[in-house]
C-alpha cells in the first residue's frame, strides 16, 4: 500500500488561521494511522497564488487533493476517504 502524504501549510496566513493544525495532526496521525500516513509541514503550498476568487486558508494537501479552510477534522476525513478507496 502506498503511503498517503499530508502537507499542512504553516506559512504565516495559514498558521494564524489554522490554530496549530500541524501540531494537532502530528500527534493524531501516528496514533491513528501508524506508518500509512506521512505528515509534513510546508512553508507554502502555493495555493494562495492560484486565482480562486475568494481565498480560503488555511490549506493542506492530502496527496494531491487541496483542502481549503483545513481543519484537523477535514484532513482526517480526507485521509480516511483515501484509505477506504485504496483498500
Biopython code that builds the backbone (N, CA, C, O; Angstrom):
import numpy as np
from Bio.PDB.StructureBuilder import StructureBuilder

atoms = [
    (1, "UNK", "N", (0.844, -1.182, 0.000)),
    (1, "UNK", "CA", (0.000, 0.000, 0.000)),
    (1, "UNK", "C", (0.889, 1.246, 0.000)),
    (1, "UNK", "O", (1.843, 1.341, 0.772)),
    (2, "UNK", "N", (0.566, 2.186, -0.867)),
    (2, "UNK", "CA", (1.292, 3.439, -0.956)),
    (2, "UNK", "C", (0.969, 4.322, 0.258)),
    (2, "UNK", "O", (-0.182, 4.423, 0.682)),
    (3, "UNK", "N", (1.998, 4.947, 0.797)),
    (3, "UNK", "CA", (1.828, 5.840, 1.942)),
    (3, "UNK", "C", (1.130, 7.125, 1.489)),
    (3, "UNK", "O", (1.462, 7.671, 0.438)),
    (4, "UNK", "N", (0.174, 7.604, 2.270)),
    (4, "UNK", "CA", (-0.520, 8.857, 1.986)),
    (4, "UNK", "C", (0.327, 10.001, 2.525)),
    (4, "UNK", "O", (0.769, 9.974, 3.674)),
    (5, "UNK", "N", (0.548, 11.008, 1.680)),
    (5, "UNK", "CA", (1.331, 12.175, 2.073)),
    (5, "UNK", "C", (0.414, 13.339, 2.395)),
    (5, "UNK", "O", (-0.440, 13.720, 1.594)),
    (6, "UNK", "N", (0.603, 13.892, 3.569)),
    (6, "UNK", "CA", (-0.174, 15.051, 4.007)),
    (6, "UNK", "C", (0.791, 16.209, 4.211)),
    (6, "UNK", "O", (1.777, 16.097, 4.939)),
    (7, "UNK", "N", (0.490, 17.315, 3.557)),
    (7, "UNK", "CA", (1.279, 18.529, 3.751)),
    (7, "UNK", "C", (0.356, 19.591, 4.323)),
    (7, "UNK", "O", (-0.717, 19.860, 3.782)),
    (8, "UNK", "N", (0.783, 20.182, 5.414)),
    (8, "UNK", "CA", (0.000, 21.219, 6.077)),
    (8, "UNK", "C", (0.765, 22.526, 5.954)),
    (8, "UNK", "O", (1.918, 22.623, 6.375)),
    (9, "UNK", "N", (0.120, 23.528, 5.377)),
    (9, "UNK", "CA", (0.773, 24.823, 5.234)),
    (9, "UNK", "C", (0.965, 25.449, 6.613)),
    (9, "UNK", "O", (0.032, 25.532, 7.412)),
    (10, "UNK", "N", (2.196, 25.884, 6.872)),
    (10, "UNK", "CA", (2.498, 26.572, 8.118)),
    (10, "UNK", "C", (3.013, 27.986, 7.838)),
    (10, "UNK", "O", (3.638, 28.616, 8.690)),
    (11, "UNK", "N", (2.731, 28.474, 6.608)),
    (11, "UNK", "CA", (3.047, 29.866, 6.285)),
    (11, "UNK", "C", (2.233, 30.778, 7.188)),
    (11, "UNK", "O", (1.290, 30.335, 7.842)),
    (12, "UNK", "N", (2.596, 32.036, 7.221)),
    (12, "UNK", "CA", (2.006, 32.971, 8.181)),
    (12, "UNK", "C", (0.478, 32.986, 8.157)),
    (12, "UNK", "O", (-0.154, 32.822, 9.200)),
    (13, "UNK", "N", (-0.120, 33.179, 6.986)),
    (13, "UNK", "CA", (-1.584, 33.276, 6.917)),
    (13, "UNK", "C", (-2.245, 31.976, 7.337)),
    (13, "UNK", "O", (-3.178, 31.985, 8.140)),
    (14, "UNK", "N", (-1.772, 30.864, 6.805)),
    (14, "UNK", "CA", (-2.374, 29.574, 7.143)),
    (14, "UNK", "C", (-2.157, 29.226, 8.615)),
    (14, "UNK", "O", (-3.051, 28.702, 9.279)),
    (15, "UNK", "N", (-0.960, 29.526, 9.110)),
    (15, "UNK", "CA", (-0.676, 29.208, 10.513)),
    (15, "UNK", "C", (-1.582, 29.995, 11.449)),
    (15, "UNK", "O", (-2.136, 29.435, 12.396)),
    (16, "UNK", "N", (-1.737, 31.300, 11.189)),
    (16, "UNK", "CA", (-2.552, 32.105, 12.095)),
    (16, "UNK", "C", (-4.022, 31.730, 12.014)),
    (16, "UNK", "O", (-4.742, 31.841, 13.006)),
    (17, "UNK", "N", (-4.479, 31.286, 10.845)),
    (17, "UNK", "CA", (-5.886, 30.908, 10.709)),
    (17, "UNK", "C", (-6.127, 29.429, 11.009)),
    (17, "UNK", "O", (-7.270, 29.009, 11.186)),
    (18, "UNK", "N", (-5.053, 28.639, 11.065)),
    (18, "UNK", "CA", (-5.193, 27.198, 11.278)),
    (18, "UNK", "C", (-5.146, 26.771, 12.724)),
    (18, "UNK", "O", (-5.347, 25.597, 13.034)),
    (19, "UNK", "N", (-4.883, 27.708, 13.611)),
    (19, "UNK", "CA", (-4.858, 27.398, 15.042)),
    (19, "UNK", "C", (-4.075, 26.127, 15.336)),
    (19, "UNK", "O", (-4.515, 25.254, 16.085)),
    (20, "UNK", "N", (-2.895, 26.053, 14.720)),
    (20, "UNK", "CA", (-1.948, 24.975, 15.004)),
    (20, "UNK", "C", (-2.407, 23.598, 14.517)),
    (20, "UNK", "O", (-2.258, 22.607, 15.233)),
    (21, "UNK", "N", (-2.961, 23.532, 13.307)),
    (21, "UNK", "CA", (-3.361, 22.252, 12.714)),
    (21, "UNK", "C", (-2.215, 21.252, 12.675)),
    (21, "UNK", "O", (-2.404, 20.075, 12.980)),
    (22, "UNK", "N", (-1.015, 21.722, 12.296)),
    (22, "UNK", "CA", (0.096, 20.791, 12.150)),
    (22, "UNK", "C", (0.430, 20.108, 13.469)),
    (22, "UNK", "O", (0.647, 18.896, 13.507)),
    (23, "UNK", "N", (0.471, 20.871, 14.533)),
    (23, "UNK", "CA", (0.805, 20.286, 15.844)),
    (23, "UNK", "C", (-0.221, 19.219, 16.237)),
    (23, "UNK", "O", (0.143, 18.129, 16.678)),
    (24, "UNK", "N", (-1.513, 19.547, 16.071)),
    (24, "UNK", "CA", (-2.583, 18.589, 16.387)),
    (24, "UNK", "C", (-2.429, 17.309, 15.572)),
    (24, "UNK", "O", (-2.462, 16.199, 16.103)),
    (25, "UNK", "N", (-2.259, 17.503, 14.256)),
    (25, "UNK", "CA", (-2.197, 16.355, 13.362)),
    (25, "UNK", "C", (-0.945, 15.518, 13.569)),
    (25, "UNK", "O", (-0.991, 14.295, 13.433)),
    (26, "UNK", "N", (0.167, 16.155, 13.896)),
    (26, "UNK", "CA", (1.391, 15.385, 14.091)),
    (26, "UNK", "C", (1.290, 14.490, 15.321)),
    (26, "UNK", "O", (2.079, 13.558, 15.469)),
    (27, "UNK", "N", (0.338, 14.757, 16.200)),
    (27, "UNK", "CA", (0.074, 13.877, 17.328)),
    (27, "UNK", "C", (-0.976, 12.824, 16.978)),
    (27, "UNK", "O", (-0.839, 11.660, 17.352)),
    (28, "UNK", "N", (-2.025, 13.233, 16.259)),
    (28, "UNK", "CA", (-3.130, 12.313, 15.937)),
    (28, "UNK", "C", (-2.773, 11.271, 14.881)),
    (28, "UNK", "O", (-3.117, 10.098, 15.025)),
    (29, "UNK", "N", (-2.089, 11.690, 13.828)),
    (29, "UNK", "CA", (-1.857, 10.807, 12.684)),
    (29, "UNK", "C", (-1.057, 9.565, 13.052)),
    (29, "UNK", "O", (-1.487, 8.465, 12.704)),
    (30, "UNK", "N", (0.091, 9.675, 13.739)),
    (30, "UNK", "CA", (0.812, 8.437, 14.079)),
    (30, "UNK", "C", (0.000, 7.491, 14.965)),
    (30, "UNK", "O", (0.085, 6.272, 14.814)),
    (31, "UNK", "N", (-0.779, 8.045, 15.880)),
    (31, "UNK", "CA", (-1.608, 7.207, 16.748)),
    (31, "UNK", "C", (-2.671, 6.465, 15.954)),
    (31, "UNK", "O", (-2.899, 5.275, 16.167)),
    (32, "UNK", "N", (-3.319, 7.175, 15.036)),
    (32, "UNK", "CA", (-4.457, 6.605, 14.317)),
    (32, "UNK", "C", (-4.047, 5.741, 13.121)),
    (32, "UNK", "O", (-4.663, 4.707, 12.862)),
    (33, "UNK", "N", (-3.006, 6.163, 12.391)),
    (33, "UNK", "CA", (-2.678, 5.500, 11.123)),
    (33, "UNK", "C", (-1.332, 4.787, 11.096)),
    (33, "UNK", "O", (-1.028, 4.094, 10.125)),
    (34, "UNK", "N", (-0.531, 4.937, 12.125)),
    (34, "UNK", "CA", (0.786, 4.304, 12.120)),
    (34, "UNK", "C", (1.630, 4.826, 10.971)),
    (34, "UNK", "O", (1.750, 6.036, 10.778)),
    (35, "UNK", "N", (2.218, 3.908, 10.204)),
    (35, "UNK", "CA", (3.088, 4.333, 9.110)),
    (35, "UNK", "C", (2.380, 4.411, 7.762)),
    (35, "UNK", "O", (3.048, 4.491, 6.731)),
    (36, "UNK", "N", (1.059, 4.390, 7.738)),
    (36, "UNK", "CA", (0.305, 4.504, 6.486)),
    (36, "UNK", "C", (0.254, 5.944, 5.970)),
    (36, "UNK", "O", (-0.017, 6.181, 4.793)),
    (37, "UNK", "N", (0.517, 6.901, 6.865)),
    (37, "UNK", "CA", (0.379, 8.315, 6.519)),
    (37, "UNK", "C", (1.628, 9.061, 6.991)),
    (37, "UNK", "O", (2.105, 8.866, 8.109)),
    (38, "UNK", "N", (2.139, 9.911, 6.115)),
    (38, "UNK", "CA", (3.266, 10.774, 6.463)),
    (38, "UNK", "C", (2.771, 12.213, 6.470)),
    (38, "UNK", "O", (2.113, 12.650, 5.525)),
    (39, "UNK", "N", (3.081, 12.948, 7.524)),
    (39, "UNK", "CA", (2.662, 14.345, 7.621)),
    (39, "UNK", "C", (3.902, 15.227, 7.658)),
    (39, "UNK", "O", (4.860, 14.964, 8.386)),
    (40, "UNK", "N", (3.853, 16.281, 6.848)),
    (40, "UNK", "CA", (4.973, 17.218, 6.762)),
    (40, "UNK", "C", (4.459, 18.647, 6.797)),
    (40, "UNK", "O", (3.397, 18.936, 6.246)),
    (41, "UNK", "N", (5.195, 19.541, 7.435)),
    (41, "UNK", "CA", (4.850, 20.953, 7.353)),
    (41, "UNK", "C", (5.349, 21.501, 6.022)),
    (41, "UNK", "O", (6.341, 21.013, 5.480)),
    (42, "UNK", "N", (4.674, 22.498, 5.502)),
    (42, "UNK", "CA", (5.106, 23.153, 4.272)),
    (42, "UNK", "C", (5.040, 24.654, 4.484)),
    (42, "UNK", "O", (4.009, 25.186, 4.897)),
    (43, "UNK", "N", (6.124, 25.325, 4.205)),
    (43, "UNK", "CA", (6.132, 26.775, 4.378)),
    (43, "UNK", "C", (5.091, 27.434, 3.482)),
    (43, "UNK", "O", (4.502, 28.449, 3.852)),
    (44, "UNK", "N", (4.865, 26.855, 2.300)),
    (44, "UNK", "CA", (3.829, 27.375, 1.400)),
    (44, "UNK", "C", (3.455, 26.271, 0.423)),
    (44, "UNK", "O", (4.329, 25.591, -0.114)),
    (45, "UNK", "N", (2.181, 26.095, 0.197)),
    (45, "UNK", "CA", (1.706, 25.118, -0.779)),
    (45, "UNK", "C", (1.457, 25.765, -2.136)),
    (45, "UNK", "O", (1.128, 25.075, -3.101)),
    (46, "UNK", "N", (1.612, 27.088, -2.218)),
    (46, "UNK", "CA", (1.405, 27.803, -3.469)),
    (46, "UNK", "C", (-0.053, 27.973, -3.841)),
    (46, "UNK", "O", (-0.361, 28.369, -4.965)),
    (47, "UNK", "N", (-0.938, 27.686, -2.936)),
    (47, "UNK", "CA", (-2.371, 27.742, -3.226)),
    (47, "UNK", "C", (-2.890, 29.177, -3.235)),
    (47, "UNK", "O", (-3.776, 29.507, -4.023)),
    (48, "UNK", "N", (-2.358, 30.020, -2.383)),
    (48, "UNK", "CA", (-2.837, 31.402, -2.301)),
    (48, "UNK", "C", (-2.633, 32.152, -3.614)),
    (48, "UNK", "O", (-3.368, 33.094, -3.913)),
    (49, "UNK", "N", (-1.634, 31.736, -4.403)),
    (49, "UNK", "CA", (-1.360, 32.427, -5.651)),
    (49, "UNK", "C", (-2.297, 31.992, -6.779)),
    (49, "UNK", "O", (-2.369, 32.651, -7.815)),
    (50, "UNK", "N", (-3.009, 30.890, -6.580)),
    (50, "UNK", "CA", (-3.980, 30.439, -7.582)),
    (50, "UNK", "C", (-5.197, 31.346, -7.486)),
    (50, "UNK", "O", (-5.692, 31.605, -6.389)),
    (51, "UNK", "N", (-5.673, 31.819, -8.596)),
    (51, "UNK", "CA", (-6.814, 32.738, -8.598)),
    (51, "UNK", "C", (-8.125, 31.977, -8.451)),
    (51, "UNK", "O", (-8.765, 31.643, -9.448)),
    (52, "UNK", "N", (-8.523, 31.706, -7.230)),
    (52, "UNK", "CA", (-9.772, 31.013, -6.948)),
    (52, "UNK", "C", (-10.874, 31.985, -6.594)),
    (52, "UNK", "O", (-11.974, 31.574, -6.227)),
    (53, "UNK", "N", (-10.593, 33.259, -6.700)),
    (53, "UNK", "CA", (-11.591, 34.235, -6.289)),
    (53, "UNK", "C", (-11.410, 34.562, -4.828)),
    (53, "UNK", "O", (-10.590, 35.412, -4.481)),
    (54, "UNK", "N", (-12.150, 33.914, -3.977)),
    (54, "UNK", "CA", (-12.118, 34.169, -2.541)),
    (54, "UNK", "C", (-11.235, 33.128, -1.864)),
    (54, "UNK", "O", (-11.665, 31.989, -1.682)),
    (55, "UNK", "N", (-9.986, 33.496, -1.479)),
    (55, "UNK", "CA", (-9.112, 32.510, -0.846)),
    (55, "UNK", "C", (-9.691, 32.013, 0.479)),
    (55, "UNK", "O", (-10.355, 32.753, 1.205)),
    (56, "UNK", "N", (-9.421, 30.747, 0.771)),
    (56, "UNK", "CA", (-9.978, 30.121, 1.976)),
    (56, "UNK", "C", (-8.891, 29.395, 2.767)),
    (56, "UNK", "O", (-8.926, 28.170, 2.883)),
    (57, "UNK", "N", (-7.914, 30.146, 3.317)),
    (57, "UNK", "CA", (-6.911, 29.497, 4.159)),
    (57, "UNK", "C", (-7.525, 29.082, 5.487)),
    (57, "UNK", "O", (-8.587, 29.598, 5.837)),
    (58, "UNK", "N", (-6.931, 28.202, 6.222)),
    (58, "UNK", "CA", (-5.668, 27.528, 5.958)),
    (58, "UNK", "C", (-5.827, 26.399, 4.945)),
    (58, "UNK", "O", (-6.927, 25.896, 4.716)),
    (59, "UNK", "N", (-4.704, 26.015, 4.347)),
    (59, "UNK", "CA", (-4.695, 24.971, 3.325)),
    (59, "UNK", "C", (-3.888, 23.765, 3.771)),
    (59, "UNK", "O", (-2.986, 23.859, 4.603)),
    (60, "UNK", "N", (-4.244, 22.633, 3.191)),
    (60, "UNK", "CA", (-3.487, 21.401, 3.366)),
    (60, "UNK", "C", (-3.645, 20.607, 2.079)),
    (60, "UNK", "O", (-4.555, 20.857, 1.289)),
    (61, "UNK", "N", (-2.750, 19.649, 1.879)),
    (61, "UNK", "CA", (-2.852, 18.736, 0.740)),
    (61, "UNK", "C", (-2.792, 17.311, 1.279)),
    (61, "UNK", "O", (-1.928, 16.971, 2.088)),
    (62, "UNK", "N", (-3.717, 16.498, 0.820)),
    (62, "UNK", "CA", (-3.692, 15.071, 1.117)),
    (62, "UNK", "C", (-3.431, 14.411, -0.226)),
    (62, "UNK", "O", (-4.293, 14.384, -1.104)),
    (63, "UNK", "N", (-2.222, 13.879, -0.369)),
    (63, "UNK", "CA", (-1.670, 13.507, -1.670)),
    (63, "UNK", "C", (-1.758, 14.757, -2.545)),
    (63, "UNK", "O", (-1.097, 15.748, -2.236)),
    (64, "UNK", "N", (-2.529, 14.753, -3.602)),
    (64, "UNK", "CA", (-2.604, 15.947, -4.459)),
    (64, "UNK", "C", (-3.911, 16.725, -4.287)),
    (64, "UNK", "O", (-4.136, 17.713, -4.985)),
    (65, "UNK", "N", (-4.757, 16.297, -3.381)),
    (65, "UNK", "CA", (-6.042, 16.963, -3.158)),
    (65, "UNK", "C", (-5.867, 18.131, -2.187)),
    (65, "UNK", "O", (-5.410, 17.954, -1.058)),
    (66, "UNK", "N", (-6.234, 19.315, -2.643)),
    (66, "UNK", "CA", (-6.126, 20.519, -1.817)),
    (66, "UNK", "C", (-7.358, 20.653, -0.945)),
    (66, "UNK", "O", (-8.484, 20.492, -1.416)),
    (67, "UNK", "N", (-7.145, 20.945, 0.318)),
    (67, "UNK", "CA", (-8.243, 21.167, 1.260)),
    (67, "UNK", "C", (-8.211, 22.632, 1.662)),
    (67, "UNK", "O", (-7.214, 23.119, 2.195)),
    (68, "UNK", "N", (-9.308, 23.326, 1.404)),
    (68, "UNK", "CA", (-9.454, 24.721, 1.805)),
    (68, "UNK", "C", (-10.094, 24.767, 3.179)),
    (68, "UNK", "O", (-10.789, 23.835, 3.584)),
    (69, "UNK", "N", (-9.857, 25.854, 3.891)),
    (69, "UNK", "CA", (-10.390, 26.005, 5.250)),
    (69, "UNK", "C", (-10.128, 24.727, 6.041)),
    (69, "UNK", "O", (-11.005, 24.188, 6.717)),
    (70, "UNK", "N", (-8.881, 24.266, 5.928)),
    (70, "UNK", "CA", (-8.492, 22.978, 6.508)),
    (70, "UNK", "C", (-8.532, 23.014, 8.029)),
    (70, "UNK", "O", (-7.987, 23.910, 8.672)),
    (71, "UNK", "N", (-9.183, 22.030, 8.562)),
    (71, "UNK", "CA", (-9.169, 21.779, 9.998)),
    (71, "UNK", "C", (-8.611, 20.373, 10.178)),
    (71, "UNK", "O", (-8.559, 19.597, 9.224)),
    (72, "UNK", "N", (-8.202, 20.049, 11.373)),
    (72, "UNK", "CA", (-7.714, 18.695, 11.630)),
    (72, "UNK", "C", (-8.793, 17.680, 11.255)),
    (72, "UNK", "O", (-8.484, 16.621, 10.708)),
    (73, "UNK", "N", (-10.038, 17.992, 11.541)),
    (73, "UNK", "CA", (-11.144, 17.070, 11.246)),
    (73, "UNK", "C", (-11.305, 16.861, 9.744)),
    (73, "UNK", "O", (-11.490, 15.727, 9.302)),
    (74, "UNK", "N", (-11.238, 17.937, 8.943)),
    (74, "UNK", "CA", (-11.367, 17.810, 7.488)),
    (74, "UNK", "C", (-10.217, 17.000, 6.907)),
    (74, "UNK", "O", (-10.415, 16.203, 5.989)),
    (75, "UNK", "N", (-9.029, 17.200, 7.432)),
    (75, "UNK", "CA", (-7.864, 16.475, 6.940)),
    (75, "UNK", "C", (-7.985, 14.993, 7.278)),
    (75, "UNK", "O", (-7.689, 14.143, 6.438)),
    (76, "UNK", "N", (-8.412, 14.678, 8.483)),
    (76, "UNK", "CA", (-8.621, 13.276, 8.891)),
    (76, "UNK", "C", (-9.682, 12.622, 8.001)),
    (76, "UNK", "O", (-9.518, 11.475, 7.587)),
    (77, "UNK", "N", (-10.770, 13.345, 7.706)),
    (77, "UNK", "CA", (-11.812, 12.808, 6.814)),
    (77, "UNK", "C", (-11.235, 12.477, 5.447)),
    (77, "UNK", "O", (-11.537, 11.424, 4.885)),
    (78, "UNK", "N", (-10.400, 13.371, 4.903)),
    (78, "UNK", "CA", (-9.797, 13.146, 3.590)),
    (78, "UNK", "C", (-8.869, 11.931, 3.618)),
    (78, "UNK", "O", (-8.843, 11.150, 2.668)),
    (79, "UNK", "N", (-8.116, 11.771, 4.691)),
    (79, "UNK", "CA", (-7.237, 10.600, 4.829)),
    (79, "UNK", "C", (-8.075, 9.326, 4.905)),
    (79, "UNK", "O", (-7.774, 8.340, 4.231)),
    (80, "UNK", "N", (-9.117, 9.344, 5.717)),
    (80, "UNK", "CA", (-9.994, 8.167, 5.842)),
    (80, "UNK", "C", (-10.582, 7.780, 4.489)),
    (80, "UNK", "O", (-10.653, 6.597, 4.157)),
    (81, "UNK", "N", (-11.000, 8.767, 3.712)),
    (81, "UNK", "CA", (-11.579, 8.510, 2.385)),
    (81, "UNK", "C", (-10.534, 7.880, 1.477)),
    (81, "UNK", "O", (-10.835, 6.919, 0.770)),
    (82, "UNK", "N", (-9.334, 8.395, 1.484)),
    (82, "UNK", "CA", (-8.245, 7.829, 0.651)),
    (82, "UNK", "C", (-7.935, 6.389, 1.065)),
    (82, "UNK", "O", (-7.742, 5.523, 0.211)),
    (83, "UNK", "N", (-7.890, 6.139, 2.357)),
    (83, "UNK", "CA", (-7.610, 4.793, 2.819)),
    (83, "UNK", "C", (-8.727, 3.826, 2.458)),
    (83, "UNK", "O", (-8.468, 2.665, 2.141)),
    (84, "UNK", "N", (-9.967, 4.299, 2.503)),
    (84, "UNK", "CA", (-11.118, 3.471, 2.138)),
    (84, "UNK", "C", (-11.048, 3.095, 0.658)),
    (84, "UNK", "O", (-11.322, 1.953, 0.289)),
    (85, "UNK", "N", (-10.684, 4.055, -0.179)),
    (85, "UNK", "CA", (-10.605, 3.832, -1.625)),
    (85, "UNK", "C", (-9.463, 2.878, -1.975)),
    (85, "UNK", "O", (-9.592, 2.059, -2.885)),
    (86, "UNK", "N", (-8.346, 2.984, -1.250)),
    (86, "UNK", "CA", (-7.180, 2.174, -1.594)),
    (86, "UNK", "C", (-7.246, 0.737, -1.056)),
    (86, "UNK", "O", (-6.404, -0.092, -1.402)),
    (87, "UNK", "N", (-8.229, 0.443, -0.222)),
    (87, "UNK", "CA", (-8.348, -0.921, 0.341)),
    (87, "UNK", "C", (-8.977, -1.885, -0.639)),
    (87, "UNK", "O", (-9.148, -3.063, -0.323)),
]
sb = StructureBuilder()
sb.init_structure("model")
sb.init_model(0)
sb.init_chain("A")
sb.init_seg("    ")
for serial, (resi, resn, name, xyz) in enumerate(atoms, 1):
    if name == "N":
        sb.init_residue(resn, " ", resi, " ")
    sb.init_atom(name, np.array(xyz, "f"), 0.0, 1.0, " ", f" {name:<3s}", serial, name[0])
structure = sb.get_structure()
